[in-house]
Amino acid sequence: MRSLAIGATGMIAQQLNVETISNNIANATTTGFKKQRAEFQDLLYQNFRRSGSTSSDAGTIVPTGVQVGAGVRVAAVARVLEQGNLTVTDNKLDVAVNGSGYFQVQLPSGDTAYTRAGNFKLSPEGIIVTADGYPVQPAITIPAEAVDVAINASGEVMVKLDGQVAQQNVGQLQLATFANAAGLEAVGDNLFLQTGASGEAVNGNPGAPGFGRVVQGALETSNVNIVQEITTLISAQRAYEMNSKVIKTTDEMMQQASQLR
């Protein structure tokens, strides 16, 4: 019976749905995390009576026909890119993006990765780096004699040196945007890589047209809504149970049929 296979596809789909939801909940406090959403498609249909076909010599048309579906499959696990809330930390090297754009990070391989997590630190050489020590691009070095660091909304990094009154510009933060940011590949550690689906990176200064502004002393929180995720989790659990009930019912029907004499 087809219902066995159909119910199995439903259970597999809801299992992935629950895994996606659990990953969202696990990252509810991850800086700059963007939640994901499982999306589904129905499978092929078998036509027992095709709609629109003629049903008599007089040319009458079958209005609806008979189609039986084959179940469901996962079409995509899409990333939801809506802005997360900004939380104030008062840390001079914490920088949040308010709007579109990703910070650029140089990986040990030489490739460029992208992140929304602006919880930056200083390397032993005074270079602004991520929590894993990857340099932020373009590279910016804070002098050892700096007593204060200021980053304005346009990404200019200004420092006040010991014994000086005027601030000194030591670098410029840049952001990267993509035609399809949802197509970026997540590689963990709050990092994304460019793909053929995302399109080429477009670099620019914060505050320029099409780019968000940066906020010093703040971090972007995860955009996961816990209440919404729990509600979705309950729906996924019920859908899984109903699909398992389909398989159980089909098994009982086959058992009854096998007992006919």
Rosetta blueprint (number, residue, H / E / L):
1 M L
2 R H
3 S H
4 L H
5 A H
6 I H
7 G H
8 A H
9 T H
10 G H
11 M H
12 I H
13 A H
14 Q H
15 Q H
16 L H
17 N H
18 V H
19 E H
20 T H
21 I H
22 S H
23 N H
24 N H
25 I H
26 A H
27 N L
28 A L
29 T L
30 T L
31 T L
32 G L
33 F L
34 K L
35 K L
36 Q E
37 R E
38 A E
39 E E
40 F E
41 Q E
42 D E
43 L L
44 L L
45 Y E
46 Q E
47 N E
48 F E
49 R E
50 R L
51 S L
52 G L
53 S L
54 T E
55 S L
56 S L
57 D L
58 A L
59 G L
60 T L
61 I E
62 V L
63 P L
64 T L
65 G L
66 V E
67 Q E
68 V E
69 G E
70 A L
71 G L
72 V E
73 R E
74 V E
75 A E
76 A E
77 V E
78 A E
79 R E
80 V L
81 L L
82 E L
83 Q L
84 G L
85 N L
86 L E
87 T E
88 V E
89 T L
90 D L
91 N L
92 K L
93 L L
94 D E
95 V E
96 A E
97 V E
98 N E
99 G L
100 S L
101 G L
102 Y E
103 F E
104 Q E
105 V E
106 Q E
107 L L
108 P L
109 S L
110 G L
111 D L
112 T E
113 A E
114 Y E
115 T E
116 R L
117 A L
118 G L
119 N E
120 F L
121 K E
122 L E
123 S L
124 P L
125 E L
126 G L
127 I E
128 I E
129 V E
130 T L
131 A L
132 D L
133 G L
134 Y L
135 P E
136 V E
137 Q E
138 P L
139 A L
140 I L
141 T E
142 I L
143 P L
144 A L
145 E L
146 A E
147 V E
148 D E
149 V E
150 A E
151 I E
152 N L
153 A L
154 S L
155 G L
156 E E
157 V E
158 M E
159 V E
160 K E
161 L E
162 D L
163 G L
164 Q L
165 V L
166 A L
167 Q L
168 Q E
169 N E
170 V E
171 G E
172 Q E
173 L L
174 Q L
175 L E
176 A E
177 T E
178 F L
179 A L
180 N L
181 A H
182 A H
183 G H
184 L L
185 E E
186 A E
187 V E
188 G E
189 D L
190 N L
191 L E
192 F E
193 L E
194 Q L
195 T L
196 G L
197 A L
198 S L
199 G L
200 E L
201 A L
202 V E
203 N E
204 G E
205 N L
206 P L
207 G L
208 A L
209 P L
210 G L
211 F L
212 G L
213 R E
214 V E
215 V E
216 Q E
217 G L
218 A E
219 L E
220 E E
221 T L
222 S L
223 N L
224 V L
225 N L
226 I H
227 V H
228 Q H
229 E H
230 I H
231 T H
232 T H
233 L H
234 I H
235 S H
236 A H
237 Q H
238 R H
239 A H
240 Y H
241 E H
242 M H
243 N H
244 S H
245 K H
246 V H
247 I H
248 K H
249 T H
250 T H
251 D H
252 E H
253 M H
254 M H
255 Q H
256 Q H
257 A H
258 S H
259 Q L
260 L L
261 R L
